Amino acid sequence: MAPELQESQNTGAAENSTGSGHSVSALGQLVGYNDVVVVADPDHTDGNISKAVKSELQAMKNRGANHLFLEHDSSEYSKERAMSGDSQYAQLVREANHLGMHIHLYDDRSKERALDARFSEEATLRHETDKYLDDKEGLIARAENPERMREYLATHAATHDERVQFRNERMVENIAKTMEQYPGERAVVMMGSGHLNGTNDVDEGLRKEGLRTTTVDIN
């Protein structure tokens, strides 16, 4: 079953066929009218989103999507790591690789790493036990130095908007520069929804760079 899509922004109307009598998938339709299709991901642990994209990857490839962008920093991650394991995400990346799509890591988490370097023990505990900070008091209770953990969490919160904005700007730059190298080709971008659909967010930045961009949520 094809995924249900909600378009946040779309620069062109959808169509129902290729003109040759063959139906086109929902994501395939969007690829046909956009340089970049951004798939919003509200929960990085939700494998259903990756599964839905994988099910339509061939259709998107047929419509010119030769690139898959992944929200990782190449300084700390790799395409090989993204393909490893049995998760739906890994299966998506392996399918893209099998189809001959270019796989790009486009994030820049250098400011995140700089903060973590200042609080190395606290950051290590966080990444090992509560990466998304769901239980801050629990982290404080488990920390060897609770006051130091409080300082880390307070600094993390106080600089959050600055770090996200930096990442957004670098994401736009990295995606736009990469696509400049492949004129006429199209891309699918996997991205956390926190980077999208606001003032100066990534999808708006891509449009300012002259890329026809649509953002979709998969239900």
VOGU-3710 file (C-alpha; in Angstrom, 3 decimals, decimal comma):
1> mapelqesqn> 0,000/0,000/0,000  1,367/3,412/-0,915  1,953/5,791/1,994  -0,454/8,614/2,691  1,294/11,922/2,078  0,735/15,410/3,386  2,496/18,157/1,433  3,752/21,069/3,461  4,965/22,967/0,413  4,711/21,926/-3,213
11> tgaaenstgs> 5,859/23,901/-6,211  3,896/21,940/-8,809  0,674/20,011/-9,252  0,618/16,248/-8,973  -0,114/13,988/-11,885  -1,489/10,476/-12,077  0,539/8,817/-14,808  3,729/8,941/-16,800  1,824/9,538/-20,012  2,450/5,960/-21,121
21> ghsvsalgql> -0,411/4,375/-19,211  1,698/3,392/-16,191  0,694/4,737/-12,796  3,177/6,759/-10,778  3,515/6,498/-7,013  2,698/9,463/-4,789  6,349/10,254/-4,097  7,176/9,599/-7,718  4,694/12,296/-8,715  6,368/14,803/-6,420
31> vgyndvvvva> 9,812/13,955/-7,783  8,495/14,688/-11,258  7,784/18,314/-10,334  10,570/19,141/-7,879  14,342/19,194/-7,739  14,275/18,144/-4,086  11,654/16,138/-2,197  12,207/16,478/1,551  10,701/13,704/3,692  9,953/15,087/7,155
41> dpdhtdgnis> 10,765/12,705/9,991  9,212/13,621/13,374  10,769/10,590/15,077  14,132/9,203/14,011  13,273/5,877/15,619  10,144/5,351/13,477  11,051/2,705/10,903  7,726/3,053/9,085  8,912/6,249/7,383  12,026/4,588/5,984
51> kavkselqam> 9,941/1,580/4,963  7,463/3,787/3,093  10,227/5,654/1,240  11,969/2,390/0,356  8,739/1,022/-1,135  8,646/3,941/-3,605  12,367/4,390/-4,179  12,341/2,667/-7,575  9,498/4,914/-8,744  11,393/7,986/-7,587
61> knrganhlfl> 14,555/6,764/-9,279  12,594/6,302/-12,495  11,526/9,943/-12,274  15,083/11,230/-11,978  15,839/11,021/-8,250  19,474/9,972/-8,423  20,406/11,216/-4,966  19,506/10,264/-1,395  20,566/12,731/1,314  20,876/11,496/4,897
71> ehdsseyske> 20,914/13,686/7,994  24,373/12,735/9,215  27,703/14,493/9,552  30,392/12,811/7,456  32,954/13,681/10,153  31,304/11,217/12,529  29,301/8,880/10,297  29,632/7,009/6,994  27,510/5,567/4,219  28,709/2,100/5,208
81> ramsgdsqya> 27,517/2,600/8,762  24,141/3,836/7,511  23,753/0,629/5,474  24,681/-1,701/8,319  22,171/-3,610/10,418  18,610/-4,815/9,911  16,686/-1,619/10,630  14,246/-0,223/8,088  16,547/2,778/7,749  19,510/0,588/6,842
91> qlvreanhlg> 17,359/-1,311/4,346  16,355/1,994/2,722  19,977/3,072/2,327  20,999/-0,339/0,959  18,164/-0,200/-1,588  19,284/3,266/-2,703  22,815/1,975/-3,085  21,542/-1,051/-5,029  19,656/1,257/-7,408  22,834/3,204/-8,061
101> mhihlyddrs> 21,717/6,364/-6,297  24,338/8,732/-4,913  24,188/8,781/-1,109  25,196/12,002/0,629  25,672/12,897/4,301  24,795/16,583/4,601  24,615/17,575/8,286  27,223/19,621/10,157  27,274/18,917/13,877  30,583/20,627/14,617
111> keraldarfs> 28,999/22,980/17,177  27,381/19,975/18,854  30,764/18,268/19,056  32,383/21,415/20,468  29,797/21,546/23,258  30,168/17,850/23,985  33,952/18,255/24,131  33,537/20,838/26,917  31,452/18,375/28,919  32,924/15,091/27,733
121> eeatlrhetd> 31,843/12,852/30,638  28,354/14,309/30,766  27,920/14,118/26,994  29,086/10,508/26,929  26,552/9,526/29,589  23,813/11,352/27,718  24,564/9,705/24,358  24,803/6,255/25,949  21,663/6,418/28,076  19,346/9,273/27,030
131> kylddkegli> 20,370/10,746/23,670  17,203/12,777/23,182  17,092/14,092/26,765  13,781/12,499/27,656  14,652/12,292/31,382  16,973/15,110/32,409  16,514/14,510/36,119  17,423/10,880/35,569  20,635/11,943/33,834  21,485/14,240/36,713
141> araenpermr> 20,867/11,449/39,209  23,118/9,035/37,293  25,934/11,523/36,729  29,148/11,203/38,703  29,095/14,991/39,071  25,427/16,090/39,207  26,224/19,811/39,249  28,402/19,459/36,191  25,552/17,603/34,452  23,157/20,414/35,365
151> eylathaath> 25,562/22,913/33,812  25,839/20,807/30,660  22,070/20,497/30,304  21,556/24,214/30,939  24,200/25,148/28,360  22,718/22,665/25,894  19,268/24,257/26,278  20,536/27,849/26,167  22,458/27,335/22,913  19,904/25,074/21,226
161> dervqfrner> 18,453/27,635/18,803  21,902/28,891/17,797  23,139/25,370/17,094  20,027/24,404/15,101  20,263/27,568/13,004  23,922/26,838/12,267  23,042/23,301/11,224  20,170/24,545/9,044  22,444/26,966/7,214  25,092/24,325/6,655
171> mveniaktme> 22,492/21,766/5,520  21,196/24,180/2,880  24,722/24,966/1,742  25,763/21,318/1,537  22,650/20,157/-0,333  22,652/23,107/-2,743  26,363/22,780/-3,547  25,995/19,058/-4,153  23,012/19,504/-6,473  24,918/22,160/-8,444
181> qypgeravvm> 27,323/19,396/-9,414  24,469/17,366/-10,958  22,403/19,767/-13,111  19,022/18,395/-14,093  19,071/15,596/-11,516  16,750/15,274/-8,537  17,031/14,258/-4,917  15,223/12,784/-1,940  16,255/14,239/1,419  15,557/12,497/4,731
191> mgsghlngtn> 15,331/15,152/7,444  14,107/15,622/10,996  10,956/17,742/11,023  12,529/20,131/13,536  14,572/21,594/10,669  11,548/22,299/8,461  8,639/24,591/7,699  9,638/27,684/9,614  11,374/30,974/8,938  14,893/30,333/7,621
201> dvdeglrkeg> 14,466/26,566/7,901  16,067/24,150/5,475  13,287/23,746/2,931  12,821/27,507/2,679  16,586/27,906/2,366  16,674/25,458/-0,531  13,974/27,445/-2,315  16,019/30,613/-1,837  18,877/28,759/-3,526  16,630/28,295/-6,559
211> lrtttvdin> 15,767/24,628/-6,006  12,171/23,553/-6,542  11,480/21,932/-3,200  8,518/20,204/-1,630  8,231/18,946/1,937  6,072/15,932/2,765  4,973/14,100/5,894  4,308/10,386/5,598  1,393/9,163/7,715
//
